[in-house]
Amino acid sequence: MSFLRKLLGLGPKVDHFEILRNGGILIDVRTPGEFNQGHAKGSKNIPLDKIQGKIKKIKELNKPVVLCCRSGMRSGQATAILKRNGIQEAYNGGPWNRFA
């Protein structure tokens, strides 16, 4: 795995669109203000600073999670938080607009 992919929390290449087509959830970790300025259809907004407090609810979804933000940095951090808390099917999807 390349250093950059590892640094951004991207891990091995994954087809994020396939995960979403198969029932995965798209979570946008930008601020509510950023989210309201534009977001991918069907995405849920859970800002990065709130993700730790939503782990139980995310686990209860019992579905793979693809995280996105403006550039991929915050979604990488959110992915790492979820994985550390037992949500192994959490994937950094990078920029939100690739899902728009």
DSSP file (Angstrom, degrees, kcal/mol; ACC not computed):
  #  RESIDUE AA STRUCTURE BP1 BP2  ACC     N-H-->O    O-->H-N    N-H-->O    O-->H-N    TCO  KAPPA ALPHA  PHI   PSI    X-CA   Y-CA   Z-CA
    1    1 A M              0   0    0      0, 0.0    10,-0.0     0, 0.0     2,-0.0   0.000 360.0 360.0 360.0 138.1    0.0    0.0    0.0
    2    2 A S     >  -     0   0    0      9,-0.1     4,-2.2     1,-0.1     5,-0.2  -0.302 360.0-119.8 -69.0 153.3    1.4    3.4   -0.9
    3    3 A F  H  > S+     0   0    0      1,-0.2     4,-2.9     2,-0.2     5,-0.2   0.902 113.6  51.8 -57.6 -43.6    2.5    5.8    1.9
    4    4 A L  H  > S+     0   0    0      2,-0.2     4,-2.2     1,-0.2     6,-0.2   0.910 108.8  49.2 -63.9 -43.3   -0.1    8.4    0.8
    5    5 A R  H  4>S+     0   0    0      1,-0.2     5,-2.9     2,-0.2     6,-0.7   0.915 114.4  46.3 -61.5 -42.0   -3.0    5.9    0.8
    6    6 A K  H ><5S+     0   0    0     -4,-2.2     3,-1.2     3,-0.2    -2,-0.2   0.919 110.6  52.6 -66.6 -43.3   -1.9    4.8    4.3
    7    7 A L  H 3<5S+     0   0    0     -4,-2.9    -2,-0.2     1,-0.3    -1,-0.2   0.881 111.4  46.5 -59.1 -40.1   -1.5    8.4    5.6
    8    8 A L  T 3<5S-     0   0    0     -4,-2.2    -1,-0.3    -5,-0.2    -2,-0.2   0.449 114.7-116.3 -84.1   0.1   -5.0    9.3    4.4
    9    9 A G  T < 5S+     0   0    0     -3,-1.2    83,-0.6    -4,-0.3    -3,-0.2   0.754  75.5 131.9  74.1  23.1   -6.5    6.1    5.9
   10   10 A L      < -     0   0    0     -5,-2.9    -4,-0.2    -6,-0.2    82,-0.1   0.784  38.6-175.1 -81.5 -26.5   -7.5    4.8    2.5
   11   11 A G        -     0   0    0     -6,-0.7    -9,-0.1    -9,-0.1    -1,-0.1  -0.187  51.3  -8.9  63.1-161.2   -6.2    1.3    3.0
   12   12 A P  S    S-     0   0    0      0, 0.0     2,-0.1     0, 0.0     0, 0.0  -0.242  96.4 -79.1 -63.4 157.1   -6.3   -1.1    0.0
   13   13 A K        -     0   0    0      2,-0.0     2,-0.4     1,-0.0    -2,-0.1  -0.373  57.1-177.9 -61.4 132.2   -8.3    0.1   -3.0
   14   14 A V        -     0   0    0     -3,-0.1     2,-1.4    -2,-0.1     3,-0.1  -0.980  33.5-121.2-133.6 142.3  -12.0   -0.5   -2.4
   15   15 A D     >  -     0   0    0     -2,-0.4     4,-1.9     1,-0.2     3,-0.3  -0.702  30.2-178.1 -85.7  93.4  -14.9    0.2   -4.7
   16   16 A H  H  > S+     0   0    0     -2,-1.4     4,-2.2     1,-0.2    -1,-0.2   0.846  80.0  56.1 -61.6 -35.2  -16.9    2.7   -2.5
   17   17 A F  H  > S+     0   0    0      1,-0.2     4,-2.6     2,-0.2    -1,-0.2   0.877 106.0  50.8 -66.5 -36.7  -19.7    2.9   -5.1
   18   18 A E  H  > S+     0   0    0     -3,-0.3     4,-1.7     2,-0.2    -1,-0.2   0.905 108.5  52.3 -66.3 -41.2  -20.2   -0.9   -4.9
   19   19 A I  H  <>S+     0   0    0     -4,-1.9     5,-2.4     1,-0.2    -2,-0.2   0.929 112.7  45.0 -58.8 -45.5  -20.3   -0.7   -1.1
   20   20 A L  H ><5S+     0   0    0     -4,-2.2     3,-1.7     1,-0.2    -2,-0.2   0.894 109.8  54.1 -68.1 -40.1  -23.0    2.0   -1.4
   21   21 A R  H 3<5S+     0   0    0     -4,-2.6    -1,-0.2     1,-0.3    -2,-0.2   0.825 106.4  55.0 -61.0 -30.1  -25.0    0.1   -4.1
   22   22 A N  T 3<5S-     0   0    0     -4,-1.7    -1,-0.3    -5,-0.2    -2,-0.2   0.147 136.0 -80.8 -93.6  20.2  -25.0   -2.9   -1.7
   23   23 A G  T < 5S+     0   0    0     -3,-1.7    -3,-0.2     1,-0.2    -2,-0.1   0.490  78.9 148.4 101.8   3.7  -26.6   -1.0    1.1
   24   24 A G      < -     0   0    0     -5,-2.4     2,-0.4    -6,-0.2    -1,-0.2  -0.225  44.7-119.0 -66.5 163.1  -23.6    0.8    2.7
   25   25 A I  E     -a   65   0A   0     39,-2.6    41,-3.1     2,-0.0     2,-0.6  -0.882  12.8-143.6-108.9 135.0  -24.1    4.2    4.3
   26   26 A L  E     -a   66   0A   0     -2,-0.4    18,-2.7    16,-0.3     2,-0.5  -0.880  18.8-170.7 -98.7 118.4  -22.4    7.4    3.2
   27   27 A I  E     -ab  67  44A   0     39,-2.9    41,-2.4    -2,-0.6     2,-0.6  -0.948  10.8-154.6-114.0 123.7  -21.5    9.7    6.1
   28   28 A D  E     -ab  68  45A   0     16,-3.3    18,-1.9    -2,-0.5    41,-0.2  -0.861   4.8-167.9 -96.4 119.8  -20.2   13.2    5.4
   29   29 A V        +     0   0    0     39,-2.9    19,-2.3    -2,-0.6    20,-0.2   0.227  48.1 113.7 -98.1  14.8  -18.0   14.3    8.3
   30   30 A R  S    S-     0   0    0     38,-0.3    -2,-0.1    17,-0.2    38,-0.0  -0.263  79.6 -80.8 -74.5 171.2  -17.9   18.0    7.4
   31   31 A T     >  -     0   0    0     16,-0.1     4,-2.7     1,-0.1     5,-0.2  -0.287  41.7-108.6 -66.7 158.5  -19.5   20.7    9.5
   32   32 A P  H  > S+     0   0    0      0, 0.0     4,-2.6     0, 0.0     5,-0.2   0.876 120.7  55.2 -56.5 -37.5  -23.2   21.3    9.2
   33   33 A G  H  > S+     0   0    0      2,-0.2     4,-0.9     1,-0.2    -3,-0.0   0.922 110.3  44.1 -62.1 -44.4  -22.5   24.6    7.4
   34   34 A E  H >4 S+     0   0    0      1,-0.2     3,-0.7     2,-0.2     4,-0.5   0.922 113.6  51.5 -64.0 -44.2  -20.3   22.9    4.8
   35   35 A F  H >< S+     0   0    0     -4,-2.7     3,-1.4     1,-0.2    -2,-0.2   0.899 106.6  53.7 -59.7 -43.1  -22.9   20.1    4.4
   36   36 A N  H 3< S+     0   0    0     -4,-2.6    -1,-0.2     1,-0.3    -2,-0.2   0.714 100.3  61.6 -67.9 -20.4  -25.7   22.6    3.8
   37   37 A Q  T << S-     0   0    0     -4,-0.9    -1,-0.3    -3,-0.7    -2,-0.2   0.604 129.8 -35.3 -79.9 -11.3  -23.7   24.2    1.0
   38   38 A G    <   +     0   0    0     -3,-1.4    -1,-0.3    -4,-0.5     2,-0.3  -0.551  65.9 169.2 156.9 138.6  -23.8   21.0   -0.9
   39   39 A H        -     0   0    0     -2,-0.2     2,-0.2    -3,-0.2     3,-0.1  -0.981  41.7 -81.5-159.0 164.5  -23.6   17.2   -0.3
   40   40 A A    >   -     0   0    0     -2,-0.3     3,-2.1     1,-0.1    60,-0.2  -0.498  57.7 -97.6 -72.1 138.7  -24.1   13.9   -1.9
   41   41 A K  T 3  S+     0   0    0      1,-0.3    -1,-0.1    58,-0.2     3,-0.1  -0.326 108.1  13.9 -57.6 131.0  -27.7   12.7   -2.2
   42   42 A G  T 3  S+     0   0    0      1,-0.3   -16,-0.3    -3,-0.1    -1,-0.3   0.366  92.7 136.9  85.6  -5.0  -28.6   10.3    0.6
   43   43 A S    <   -     0   0    0     -3,-2.1     2,-0.4   -18,-0.1    -1,-0.3  -0.417  47.6-136.3 -75.3 152.5  -25.5   11.1    2.7
   44   44 A K  E     -b   27   0A   0    -18,-2.7   -16,-3.3    -3,-0.1     2,-0.7  -0.873  13.5-132.3-106.7 141.4  -25.9   11.6    6.4
   45   45 A N  E     +b   28   0A   0     -2,-0.4   -16,-0.2   -18,-0.2   -18,-0.1  -0.845  36.9 155.8-100.0 111.9  -24.0   14.5    8.2
   46   46 A I        -     0   0    0    -18,-1.9     5,-0.1    -2,-0.7   -15,-0.1  -0.879  38.7-135.7-129.4  99.3  -22.1   13.5   11.3
   47   47 A P    >>  -     0   0    0      0, 0.0     3,-2.5     0, 0.0     4,-0.9  -0.151  19.9-113.5 -56.1 148.6  -19.4   16.1   11.8
   48   48 A L  H >> S+     0   0    0    -19,-2.3     3,-0.9     1,-0.3     4,-0.5   0.860 116.7  57.3 -51.3 -41.2  -15.9   14.7   12.7
   49   49 A D  H 34 S+     0   0    0      1,-0.2    -1,-0.3   -20,-0.2     4,-0.1   0.577 112.2  42.4 -71.4  -5.8  -16.1   16.3   16.2
   50   50 A K  H X> S+     0   0    0     -3,-2.5     3,-0.6   -21,-0.1     4,-0.6   0.482  87.4  91.9-110.8  -8.5  -19.3   14.3   16.9
   51   51 A I  H X< S+     0   0    0     -3,-0.9     3,-1.4    -4,-0.9     4,-0.4   0.867  80.8  57.5 -61.2 -39.9  -18.4   11.0   15.4
   52   52 A Q  G >< S+     0   0    0     -4,-0.5     3,-0.9     1,-0.3    -1,-0.2   0.883 106.8  49.8 -58.0 -39.5  -17.0    9.5   18.7
   53   53 A G  G <4 S+     0   0    0     -3,-0.6    -1,-0.3     1,-0.2    -2,-0.2   0.566 109.3  52.4 -76.9  -8.2  -20.4   10.1   20.3
   54   54 A K  G <X S+     0   0    0     -3,-1.4     4,-2.5    -4,-0.6    -1,-0.2   0.312  74.5 104.6-108.3   6.4  -22.3    8.4   17.5
   55   55 A I  H <> S+     0   0    0     -3,-0.9     4,-2.8    -4,-0.4     5,-0.2   0.907  79.5  51.8 -57.6 -44.7  -20.3    5.1   17.4
   56   56 A K  H  > S+     0   0    0     -4,-0.2     4,-2.0     1,-0.2    -1,-0.2   0.926 111.9  46.4 -58.9 -45.2  -23.1    3.2   19.1
   57   57 A K  H  > S+     0   0    0      2,-0.2     4,-0.9     1,-0.2    -1,-0.2   0.884 112.4  50.5 -65.5 -38.2  -25.7    4.4   16.6
   58   58 A I  H >X S+     0   0    0     -4,-2.5     3,-0.7     1,-0.2     4,-0.6   0.912 109.8  50.4 -66.7 -41.3  -23.4    3.7   13.7
   59   59 A K  H >< S+     0   0    0     -4,-2.8     3,-1.3     1,-0.2    -2,-0.2   0.895 104.5  58.8 -60.3 -39.9  -22.8    0.1   15.0
   60   60 A E  H 3< S+     0   0    0     -4,-2.0    -1,-0.2     1,-0.3    -2,-0.2   0.741  92.7  67.1 -64.6 -23.1  -26.5   -0.4   15.3
   61   61 A L  H << S-     0   0    0     -4,-0.9    -1,-0.3    -3,-0.7    -2,-0.2   0.819  87.6-157.1 -64.1 -29.4  -26.9    0.3   11.5
   62   62 A N    <<  +     0   0    0     -3,-1.3    -3,-0.1    -4,-0.6    -2,-0.1   0.873  51.2 112.7  52.1  42.9  -25.0   -3.0   11.0
   63   63 A K  S    S-     0   0    0     -5,-0.5    -1,-0.2    26,-0.0    -2,-0.1  -0.956  77.1 -90.8-137.7 155.1  -23.9   -1.8    7.5
   64   64 A P        -     0   0    0      0, 0.0   -39,-2.6     0, 0.0     2,-0.4  -0.357  43.1-143.9 -61.7 149.9  -20.6   -0.9    5.9
   65   65 A V  E     -ac  25  90A   0     24,-3.0    26,-2.6   -41,-0.2     2,-0.5  -0.975  13.2-164.7-124.5 129.8  -19.9    2.9    6.2
   66   66 A V  E     -ac  26  91A   0    -41,-3.1   -39,-2.9    -2,-0.4     2,-0.3  -0.967  16.6-156.3-110.1 126.3  -18.2    5.1    3.6
   67   67 A L  E     +ac  27  92A   0     24,-3.2    26,-3.4    -2,-0.5    27,-0.6  -0.811  14.6 175.6-106.5 144.1  -17.0    8.4    5.0
   68   68 A C  E     +ac  28  94A   0    -41,-2.4   -39,-2.9    -2,-0.3   -38,-0.3  -0.936   9.0 158.3-141.0 164.1  -16.4   11.6    3.1
   69   69 A C  E     - c   0  95A   0     25,-1.7    27,-3.3    -2,-0.3    28,-0.3  -0.692  60.5 -62.4-156.4-151.2  -15.4   15.2    3.6
   70   70 A R  S    S-     0   0    0     25,-0.2    27,-0.2    -2,-0.2    -1,-0.0   0.926 124.1  -2.0 -77.0 -45.4  -13.9   18.0    1.6
   71   71 A S  S    S-     0   0    0     23,-0.1    -1,-0.1    24,-0.1    -3,-0.0   0.622 100.2 -98.2-122.8 -19.5  -10.5   16.5    0.8
   72   72 A G  S  > S+     0   0    0     22,-0.4     4,-1.2   -63,-0.0    22,-0.2   0.247  97.3 100.1 114.0 -10.6  -10.3   13.1    2.5
   73   73 A M  H  > S+     0   0    0      2,-0.2     4,-1.9     1,-0.1     5,-0.1   0.962  86.7  39.4 -72.9 -52.1   -8.4   14.1    5.6
   74   74 A R  H  > S+     0   0    0      1,-0.2     4,-2.7     2,-0.2     5,-0.2   0.891 115.5  52.9 -66.3 -37.7  -11.3   14.4    8.1
   75   75 A S  H  > S+     0   0    0      1,-0.2     4,-2.3     2,-0.2    -1,-0.2   0.845 107.2  53.6 -67.1 -30.5  -12.9   11.3    6.6
   76   76 A G  H  X S+     0   0    0     -4,-1.2     4,-2.0     2,-0.2    -1,-0.2   0.902 109.8  47.1 -65.8 -41.4   -9.6    9.5    7.1
   77   77 A Q  H  X S+     0   0    0     -4,-1.9     4,-2.2     2,-0.2    -2,-0.2   0.920 112.7  49.0 -64.9 -43.6   -9.6   10.5   10.8
   78   78 A A  H  X S+     0   0    0     -4,-2.7     4,-2.5     1,-0.2    -2,-0.2   0.894 108.9  53.4 -63.6 -40.1  -13.2    9.4   11.2
   79   79 A T  H  X S+     0   0    0     -4,-2.3     4,-2.6     1,-0.2    -1,-0.2   0.929 109.3  48.6 -59.6 -46.0  -12.4    6.1    9.5
   80   80 A A  H  X S+     0   0    0     -4,-2.0     4,-2.4     1,-0.2    -2,-0.2   0.897 110.4  51.4 -62.7 -40.9   -9.6    5.5   12.0
   81   81 A I  H  X S+     0   0    0     -4,-2.2     4,-1.0     2,-0.2    -2,-0.2   0.933 111.9  46.5 -61.1 -46.7  -11.8    6.4   14.9
   82   82 A L  H ><>S+     0   0    0     -4,-2.5     5,-2.6     1,-0.2     3,-0.5   0.917 112.6  49.2 -64.5 -43.1  -14.5    4.0   13.8
   83   83 A K  H ><5S+     0   0    0     -4,-2.6     3,-1.7     1,-0.2    -1,-0.2   0.905 107.7  54.1 -64.1 -40.6  -12.1    1.1   13.2
   84   84 A R  H 3<5S+     0   0    0     -4,-2.4    -1,-0.2     1,-0.3    -2,-0.2   0.754 108.6  52.2 -62.6 -22.8  -10.5    1.6   16.6
   85   85 A N  T <<5S-     0   0    0     -4,-1.0    -1,-0.3    -3,-0.5    -2,-0.2   0.086 129.9 -90.6-104.3  21.9  -14.0    1.3   18.1
   86   86 A G  T < 5S+     0   0    0     -3,-1.7     2,-1.1     1,-0.2    -3,-0.2   0.515  87.8 124.5  90.7   6.1  -14.8   -2.0   16.4
   87   87 A I      < +     0   0    0     -5,-2.6     3,-0.3     1,-0.2    -1,-0.2  -0.762  27.9 169.6 -98.3  89.9  -16.4   -0.9   13.1
   88   88 A Q        +     0   0    0     -2,-1.1     2,-1.0     1,-0.3    -1,-0.2   0.745  65.5  68.5 -77.0 -23.7  -14.1   -2.7   10.7
   89   89 A E  S    S+     0   0    0     -3,-0.2   -24,-3.0   -26,-0.1     2,-0.4  -0.380  71.8 122.2 -93.0  57.1  -16.3   -2.0    7.6
   90   90 A A  E     -c   65   0A   0     -2,-1.0     2,-0.4    -3,-0.3   -24,-0.2  -0.978  40.4-172.8-117.3 130.9  -15.5    1.7    7.7
   91   91 A Y  E     -c   66   0A   0    -26,-2.6   -24,-3.2    -2,-0.4     2,-0.8  -0.976  27.1-126.5-132.0 137.2  -13.9    3.2    4.5
   92   92 A N  E     -c   67   0A   0    -83,-0.6   -24,-0.2    -2,-0.4   -16,-0.1  -0.729  24.6-178.2 -80.9 110.1  -12.4    6.6    3.7
   93   93 A G  E     -     0   0A   0    -26,-3.4   -25,-0.2    -2,-0.8    -1,-0.2   0.540  27.4-145.7 -87.0  -7.8  -14.2    7.6    0.5
   94   94 A G  E     +c   68   0A   0    -27,-0.6   -25,-1.7   -22,-0.2   -22,-0.4  -0.540  60.8  23.6  80.7-143.8  -12.3   10.9    0.2
   95   95 A P  E >   -c   69   0A   0      0, 0.0     3,-1.2     0, 0.0   -25,-0.2  -0.299  67.7-136.6 -65.2 138.4  -13.9   14.1   -1.2
   96   96 A W  G >  S+     0   0    0    -27,-3.3     3,-2.2     1,-0.2     4,-0.3   0.834  96.6  68.3 -61.6 -34.5  -17.7   14.2   -0.9
   97   97 A N  G >  S+     0   0    0      1,-0.3     3,-0.5   -28,-0.3    -1,-0.2   0.636  83.6  70.4 -71.0 -10.8  -18.2   15.6   -4.4
   98   98 A R  G <  S+     0   0    0     -3,-1.2    -1,-0.3     1,-0.2    -2,-0.2   0.683 102.8  46.4 -72.9 -14.4  -17.1   12.3   -6.0
   99   99 A F  G <         0   0    0     -3,-2.2   -58,-0.2    -4,-0.2    -1,-0.2   0.457 360.0 360.0-100.9  -4.3  -20.4   10.9   -4.7
  100  100 A A    <         0   0    0     -3,-0.5    -1,-0.2    -4,-0.3    -2,-0.1   0.469 360.0 360.0 -75.7 360.0  -22.5   13.8   -5.9
